[in-house]
Amino acid sequence: MCDCQAGQFWDGQRCIDQHTFNGTCPGQYACSSNLLCFLGHCICPGNMIWNNTSPADCECPVGTTWNSVSNLCS
């Protein structure tokens, strides 16, 4: 294994960029920013929505904020 720079992960052969929304992922470490790896794809957690202006970030719908206790936007 190798230590990769921030925003990258070791794929078994080399350091590659973390994946953005809907990118494939072998584990949580492969997804960028606040995305989660679920069933092999990087998705938004809880009821967050994908920020179309940045494929690496999810955000709460307008008028809500992230609640770290419930892990939902409310």
C-alpha positions, 0 to 999 in steps of 0.5 A: 500500500502507498500513502496517496495525496489528499483527494486520491486513493490506492487502487492496488496499483497506483494512486488515483483520484477519488470518484465523484457522484455516481462513480464506482467505488470498491469502498468508502475511501474511493468517494470524494468529499461527503459522498458515500459508497453504497452498492458500488456507487458514490451517492449522497448521504441521507436526504442530501441532494447532488450539487450539479455545480460540483460533482464531488459534493452533496448539499441539503435542500434549500431551507434545510441544514445538515443534522449530524445527530440524525444524519439527515437534512432538516 
